Amino acid sequence: MKKSTKTGIFFLMNIMVLLGIGFFADYIPKRFLNSNFSLLLGQVSIALPMLIYLIAMGGKPLKEIRHSKIKIEEIIIIVIFAWVCMPVSSFLNVVTMLFSDNYVAGSITELSNNPFIVNILLIAVLPAVLEELAYRGMFFYGLRSYGVFAAAVVSGFLFGVNHMNINQFAYAFVLGTVFALMDEASDSIYASMIMHFTFNFSTVCLMEMVKLKPILEKMQDNPEYEKYMEKSGEIATNLSGYSTNMKIAMLAGFGIMAVVAVIINFNIFRWYAKRVGRWEHMCECFKNFREGFKKTEEGRIISVPIVLGVLISVFIMFINM
């Protein structure tokens, strides 16, 4: 069986398990349904098909994953690189919130009631490990033989559509591609795990910072607090409460920051790749970008199972709109 077909079958499995768990969740008593449970179900939907896939393949996909050691100073560079990526993610988030809800923001209020360590495990550690093993480990490395940049784009796209909503698709697609390229530059999946953890850990820290604000403590004693939180939640999940001028100002502000971030991060990426001796390799990979989408002895990088999984995901994505 061709590699793209094997990888596509795993992606289709992932989609079907996710849908199955979603169907199963409809029969769970509402008192048990909360953001914590939803996060765990999301990770189970990734871990379960990955375990089945690895068992069926005799663990062979794991052998293709690069896991070179990363030095402490390199970890610092990767963390900085991840931080500089955040304005790009924020810009894409704002753009999609013009016509789609921000599902992550909608669950922040409930998750902020968790202890700090619980949120680190649920939001930062588990996704950084499981999602990177699946989307970079199984998808990127599984398709890498077709072409590095092509595999990075395809794996990033699959990472995006698997979220099944427009808002998360946009920034997950871009970040997923960047994660894969950083893995290639570092020759290690640990790079994307570090970046993924950095992103999500920053969110957890922001949630904790909000808790520490004395003004919020005072507001909690105010009978109007619940009404305020409900209204702020609506504003956080979409931009319907903002005027046209405010929307334009937000797009312009976040857009400028995103452009600056892209320029800075390109230079950080190039400097890092040169530092580890893989810049010339990355340049060669970029030159062969189109070759990755051409038909080879292994077929094409886009297989029938991948197309089917994407169609199902896109269909659900538009339903969620």
N, C-alpha and C positions, 0 to 999 in steps of 0.2 A: 504494500500500500504506500502511495506517495506521501511525503511529509506534510504537504499542504492539506491533504485529505485527512490525515491523522489529527493534525492540529485543528482542522475545521470540525471534526467529530467531537473533539473535546470542547470547543466553543459552543457547539450545538447542545451538548450535554449540559454545559453550564447554564445556558438559557432555559432549557427545559426544567432543570432542577430548580432554578430560581422561580419559574412560573409555578411549578408544583408546590414549592414552599409557600408562595403567595396564596395559592388556592387553599392550602392547608391552614394558613393563618386566618382565613375567613371563618373557620369553625372553632377557633380558640376563643374562650370567653374574654370579653372586652377588658375585664379587670386584670388580665395577665398581659394584655397588649400595651406596650409602652416603647419608648425610644431605645431603651437598653435591649429589650427582647428583639426589636427589629434589627438592631445592629448585629446581634448574635446570629439571627437567622440569615442575614446577609452574608456573614462570614462562613456559615455552614453551607450556604449555596455555592460557595467557591471551594471550600475544603472537600466536600463530599464528592463532587464529580472529579476533582483533581486526584483524590485517593483512588477512585475507581479506575480512572484513566491510567495512573501509574502502575496499578496492579495488573491491568490488562496488557500494558506495554512492557511488563517485566522490569519497570524502573528505568528503562533506557532513556527517556527524556531528561532525567536528572543528570545523566552523564554529559549532556551537551551544554549544561549550564556552566558558565565561567564563574569562578569564585576565587580569583586571586586575592591575596591579602592586601588590605588598604592601610597605608601608614596613617598615623595620627594627624600629621600635617595635611594629608590629602583629605581626611575626613572633614577637617575645618574648612577646606576649600569647597568641598561638596555641600556642606551646610550653608555656607555663604551663597553659593550658586543657587541653592534652593530658595533662600530668602529673597534673592533678587528676582526670582521667577514669580514671586507672589503678586507684584503689580499687574503682570500679564494675566494671571488667573483672575484677579479682581476685575480687570477690564472686561474679560469675557463673561464673567458673572453678571456684571451690570448690563451688558448688551443683551444677554439672553433673558434677564429679568424684565425687559420691556414687553415680552410676550409669553413668559413662562415663569412659574413660581420657583422660588429657591427652596427646595425641599430640605436642604441642610439647615438653613436658618430657622425653618419651622420647627425643628426638633431641638435647637440649642437651649431654649428655656428649660425644657424638661431635663435635658442632660446636665445642665449646670447644677442641678440638685445632687448629683453624684459626688462622692469623695474624689479628690484629685487623682489618687492612684487608680481608681476604677476607670475614670475617663482616659487616663494614659493607656491602660490595657485595652479598653474597648475601641477607642478612637485612633490611637497612635500605633501601638505595638501589633495588635492582631492584623489590621489592614496592611501595615508595612511588610509584614512577613507573608501572609497568605495571598494577598493581591499581587505582590511582586513575584512570588513563586509561580502564580498562575499566568499573569499577563506578560511579564518579562521572561520568567523561567520557561513556561510551556509555549507561549505564543512567539515572543521575539526570538528566543534561541531555537524554537522549533522551526521557524521560517527563515532563520538567519542565512542558511545556505543558498537561498535565492538571491540574497543581496542585503547588506546591512541596513541601508537607509530605507529600502522598500519594506523590510521586515519591521523596522522601527515605526514607520507610518501605519502599516496594517495593524500591528499589535496595539498601537496607540488608538487607532480607530475602533478596534474591537473593545478596548478598555472603555472608550467613551460610550459606545452604543449599549454596552452591558448595563449602564446605569439607568437606561430606559426613560430618561427625561432630557429635554433639550438643554436645560440649565447646566446640569452636570456633564452632559455629553461634550459641550464646547471646550471647557477647560480640561476635562479628563483626557480628551483626544490630544490636545496640545501637550499637556504635561506627560501623558503616557509616552508620546513620541520622544520628548526630551529625556525622560527617564531611561528609555532604551538606548539613546545615543550616549548618555553618560555611562551606562553599563559597558558599552563598546569602548569608550575612551579609557575607562578604568580597567577593562577586561575582567569585570566582576559585577555580579548581581547585587553585591553589598552596597554599591553606589546608589542604585535606585531605592533600595530599602532605606538607606540613610535619608535620601531626599523625601521619600514618602513619609517617613517618621517625622522629619523636620516640619513638613507642611502641617500634618495633623497635630503634632505636639504644640505648634504655635497656636492653633485653634483652641486647644485645651488650656493653654496659658492665658489666652485672652478671656476665656470663660471664667477663669479664676480671678483675673484682675477685676472683672466686673463685680464679682462677689465682694471684693475688698473695698469697694467704693462706699464711703460712709453715707453718701446721699441716697444710695439704694436701700441701705439699712433703714434710714428714716422713712423712705417711701413705703416700705413694707408695713409700716404702722398706719399708713394712710388708707382709709376705706376706698379711695379712688385708685389704689395701686393695681388691683386686678384689671380694672378697665384700661388703665394705662398700658399694662403689659400686653393685653389682648390687642390693643391698637398698634403698639410698637411691633408686635409679631406680624401683623398684617403688612406693615410698611417694610419689614425686613424680608418678607417672602416675595414681595413684588413691588413694582414702582408705581402702582396705580394711584397712590396717595400723593405723588409728587406732581408739581406743575411741569409744563413743557419746558420752560426755561431752566428749571432745576435739573430736569433729565438731560438737557443739552450740556449744561455745566458739568454734570457728573461724567457724562461720556467724554467730554473734552479733557477734563482733569485726569480721569483714569487712563484715557488714551495716551496723553502725553507721558504719563508715568510709565505706561507699558512700553512705549517706543524707547524711552531712555533705558528701561530695564533690559530690553532685547539687545541694545547696543553694548551695554556693560557686560551682560552675560555671554555674548558672543566672544568678547575678549577674554573673559574668565575661562570659558570653555577651551579656547585656543591655547591660552597660557597653560592650563592644566594638562591638555593633551600633549603639548610640547614637553612639559615637565616629566611626564611619564613615558615619553618617547613614542607616542601613538598619533601625533598630529598628521604626519604624512599618510599613515594608514587611513585616518578619517577622511582626508582629502580624496584618496583613491576610492573610498566607499561612496563618497558624494558624486564623484564623476561617473560611477557605475549605477547611479540611482535608477535610470530608466531600464537598465538591463534586468533589474530585479522583477519587473512586471512582464517580461517577455517569457514566452514558452520555452522550457528547457526539457531535458530528459526526465526530470522530476515533475513535469507538467508546469502549471502556472501557480503563482503564489496564492491566488484567489481560487479556492476550491468550491465545489457545489455546497458542501455543508456550511462553509463560511457564509456564502450568499444567503442560504436559507435562514441561518441564525440571525444575520443582519436584518433580513426582511421582517422576521418576527419581532425583533427588537425595535425597529423603526415603526412598525405598526402600533406597538404598545406605546411608544414614545409619543406618537401623535394623539393617541387616545388620552394619554395623561395630560396633554395640553388643554 
